[in-house]
Amino acid sequence: MNDLLTLGIETSGNIASVALCTEDEVIASVKFKTKLTHSQVILPLVKKLLADAERELSEVELIAVANGPGSYTGLRIGIAAVKGMCMALGCKCAGVSTLKALAYNVCSAKATVLSVMKARKGVMYFGAYETDGKNAVCIYNDRVCPTEEIKTFADSVNGDIIIVGDCCAEIKSELFADNENVRVAPSKDAMQDAVSVCMAAMADKDSFVSEEMLDAVYLQNTKAEKDKAHS
């Protein structure tokens, strides 16, 4: 199983990211920030990735995708692309929590990781993970919450804390400015990355599903759902 060739796709934020990995090696990865929608760039990125790696799509055995939280449109595009490829290839797929994948950015450390992303209405997407130098295990389930809940949780932690995500510097400054045990992840590790999507998926074989079972986890209603509820 260590040679399981995994394609990772990350479209939950502003940067589209794809990666090709085994459990022992990052074979290739590509990131692209664009004003175009992810639907216009994701398949060309996969094509470039495979060309860089000198591999064929038919060799891929697992496709992993960040399935939320994050941009509704971005998640939908990434998941649709994965469903299409898995159907064509007949391979398994895996949906990975965006917050869990963020924790895998810093899983080489031994710490408590606070994964944070901006949500609507002044609240955050938040989940906490324990890293052991290789893997990340959830210790506080992903949720939408005010910053005060993040502070309350962190105050209960003994030991080092690392903050990752698109508002990690803001959270550090606002909540933990004087706490030397809390640090922000290096900029290269702070944002979503398809390599970490691969790592998180390969570490959890129970997450492998067929494409019809793959779905997004938004953690809060989309704007369209809210508008419908109030109509």
Residue pairs with C-beta under 8 A, 6 or more apart in sequence:
1 23
1 205
2 22
2 23
2 24
3 22
3 23
3 24
4 22
4 23
4 61
4 62
4 202
5 20
5 21
5 22
5 27
5 55
5 59
5 60
5 61
5 62
6 20
6 21
6 22
6 60
6 61
6 62
6 63
6 64
6 198
6 201
6 202
7 18
7 19
7 20
7 46
7 49
7 57
7 60
7 62
7 63
7 64
7 85
7 198
8 17
8 18
8 19
8 20
8 21
8 63
8 64
8 65
8 194
8 195
8 196
8 197
8 198
8 201
9 17
9 18
9 42
9 46
9 63
9 64
9 65
9 66
9 78
9 81
9 82
9 194
9 197
10 16
10 17
10 18
10 65
10 66
10 78
10 98
10 101
10 192
10 193
10 194
10 197
11 17
11 38
11 42
11 65
11 66
11 70
11 71
11 74
11 75
11 77
11 78
11 81
12 66
12 68
12 69
12 70
12 71
12 74
12 75
12 78
12 98
12 192
13 70
13 71
13 74
13 117
13 166
13 191
13 192
14 33
15 31
15 32
15 33
15 191
15 192
16 31
16 32
16 33
16 34
16 38
16 41
16 42
16 45
17 29
17 30
17 31
17 32
17 192
17 193
17 194
17 195
18 29
18 30
18 42
18 45
18 46
18 49
18 194
19 26
19 28
19 29
19 30
19 49
19 193
19 194
19 195
19 197
19 198
20 26
20 27
20 28
20 29
20 49
20 50
20 53
20 55
20 60
20 198
21 27
21 195
21 198
21 199
21 202
22 202
23 202
26 195
26 198
27 53
27 55
28 49
28 52
28 53
29 49
29 193
29 194
29 195
30 45
30 48
30 49
30 52
31 193
31 194
32 41
32 45
34 40
34 41
37 73
37 77
38 73
38 74
38 77
38 78
39 77
42 77
42 78
42 81
43 81
46 57
46 81
46 85
50 56
50 57
57 85
57 89
58 89
60 85
60 89
60 91
61 91
61 92
62 91
62 92
62 93
62 94
62 201
62 202
62 208
63 82
63 85
63 86
63 89
63 91
63 92
63 93
63 94
64 93
64 94
64 95
64 96
64 197
64 198
64 200
64 201
64 202
65 78
65 79
65 81
65 82
65 93
65 94
65 95
65 96
65 197
65 214
66 75
66 78
66 95
66 96
66 97
66 98
66 101
66 192
66 194
66 197
67 75
67 78
67 79
67 95
67 96
67 97
67 98
67 214
67 215
67 216
67 217
68 75
68 97
68 98
68 216
68 217
68 218
68 219
69 98
69 99
69 117
69 119
69 125
69 142
69 144
69 217
69 218
69 219
69 220
70 98
70 117
70 125
70 192
72 216
72 218
72 222
72 223
75 216
75 218
76 216
79 95
79 214
79 215
79 216
82 93
82 211
82 214
83 93
83 211
83 212
83 214
85 91
86 92
86 93
86 210
86 211
86 214
87 211
92 208
92 209
92 210
93 208
93 209
93 210
93 211
93 214
94 201
94 204
94 207
94 208
94 209
95 207
95 209
95 214
95 215
95 216
95 217
96 197
96 200
96 201
96 207
97 127
97 138
97 142
97 200
97 217
98 115
98 117
98 125
98 192
99 115
99 117
99 125
99 126
99 127
99 129
99 142
99 165
100 115
100 127
100 129
100 136
100 138
100 142
100 200
101 192
101 193
101 196
101 197
101 199
101 200
102 113
102 115
102 117
102 164
102 165
102 191
102 192
102 196
103 113
103 115
103 127
103 129
103 131
103 136
103 164
103 196
103 200
104 135
104 136
104 196
104 197
104 199
104 200
104 203
105 164
105 185
105 189
105 190
105 191
105 193
105 196
106 113
106 131
106 162
106 164
106 185
106 189
107 131
107 132
107 133
107 134
107 135
107 136
107 196
107 199
108 131
108 133
108 134
109 131
109 133
109 160
109 162
110 131
110 132
110 133
110 160
111 130
111 131
111 159
111 160
111 161
111 162
112 128
112 129
112 130
112 131
112 139
112 154
112 157
112 159
112 160
112 161
112 162
113 128
113 129
113 130
113 131
113 136
113 161
113 162
113 163
113 164
114 126
114 128
114 150
114 153
114 154
114 161
114 162
114 163
114 164
114 165
114 168
114 171
115 125
115 126
115 127
115 128
115 129
115 142
115 164
115 165
116 124
116 125
116 126
116 150
116 163
116 164
116 165
116 166
116 167
116 168
116 171
117 124
117 125
117 126
117 165
117 166
117 167
118 124
118 125
118 166
118 167
119 125
119 144
119 219
119 220
120 220
122 146
123 144
123 145
123 146
123 147
124 144
124 145
124 146
124 147
124 150
124 167
124 171
125 142
125 143
125 144
125 165
125 219
126 140
126 142
126 143
126 144
126 145
126 149
126 150
127 138
127 140
127 141
127 142
127 143
128 138
128 139
128 140
128 153
129 136
129 137
129 138
129 139
130 136
130 137
130 139
131 137
131 162
135 203
136 200
136 203
140 153
142 217
142 219
143 149
143 219
144 219
144 220
147 171
147 174
147 175
150 171
150 175
151 175
151 176
154 161
154 175
154 176
154 182
159 181
160 181
160 183
161 176
161 179
161 181
161 182
161 183
162 182
162 183
162 184
162 185
163 171
163 172
163 176
163 182
163 183
163 184
163 185
164 185
164 189
164 190
165 171
165 190
165 191
166 190
166 191
168 184
168 185
168 190
169 184
169 190
172 182
172 183
172 184
176 182
184 190
201 207
201 208
221 229
